[in-house]
């Protein structure tokens, strides 16, 4: 029962962070092409929030990737890593259930 809550919270956290990375990439792209005005207070607040949430994870990935000019593939890599962690979490839960570690 307690482990169900732990697995649910971990999965929900991964899902929320997946959406945050996706939204941050979309907002930054739209601001780069001047579709969204960064001087608008609401847009700036949302963009700043998403930047502060995702940048600690995106920066190390960005440093590992080769320089491709203006193309930033770090959100794609982070989204793939989050998906892999989600699959691994589901597999761990399944192994624990089959092994009888918890019901």
N, C-alpha and C positions, 0 to 999 in steps of 0.2 A: 504494500500500500504506500509506504513512504518512498520506495524506489520509483513507483509510478509517478509520483509528484516530481521527483528529481529529474527523471527522464523527460517529463512534460516540460518542465522549466528550461532544461537545457535545449530541447528542440525548439521551444518558443523563442528563446534567446537567439539561436542560430537563424531562425526564420526572420525575426525582426532585424537582425544585423544584415541579412541578405538583402532585404528590402531597402535598408538604409544605404548600403553600398550602391545599389542600382539607382536609387533616387539621387544620390550625390553625383554619380556619373552623368545622369541626365541633366540635372540642374547646372552642373559645371559646363557641360557642352552647350546648353542653351544660353548660358551667360557669355560663353566665348564667342558665339555667333550673334550676340546682341539681340536675341529673341526675348530674353528676360533682362530687365533693367536692374542692374546691381545697386542703383541709387534708391530704388524703391525700398522702403523700410521693411516691409513684409518679406519681399524676395531676399533681401540681404540677411534678415534674421534666419530664414529657413536655410539659406545657403551656408551661413556661418555655423548653424547647428549641425548640419550634415557634415560639413568639413571637420568640425571638432570631434565628431563621433567616429568618422571613418579614417581620418588622416593618420592616426597612430598605427593602423594596420596597413594602409596603402603605402606609406613612405618606405618601410623596409622592403616591400615587394618591388617598389619603383627603383630602389637602389640596386636590386639584384638583376633586374631586367636590362637588356641592352638598350641604348639610346636609339629610338626609332624616329627621331625628329619630333613632329607634333602629335604623334600617335601615342596615347597612353593606354597600355594594355593591363596595367595593374588592377583596375576594377574587375576585368574579366578573370584574371588569375585568382583574385580573392574570392570571387563568386564561385569559381570551380573548387577552391579549397573549402569553402563553407559547405558546398553541396557534398563534397567527399566526407567531411566531418559529420554531416547529417546522416549519410548512409552508414558510416562506421558506428554512429550512436545507435541507429536502429539495429544493426547487426549485433552489437554488444548486448542490447536488451534482449534480442532473440536468443542468443547463446545462453544468457543468464536464465531465461525462462525454460529453455530446453534442458539445462543442466540441473534445474530444480533449486537454484540459489534463492530465487524468490518466486512467489506465486502470482 
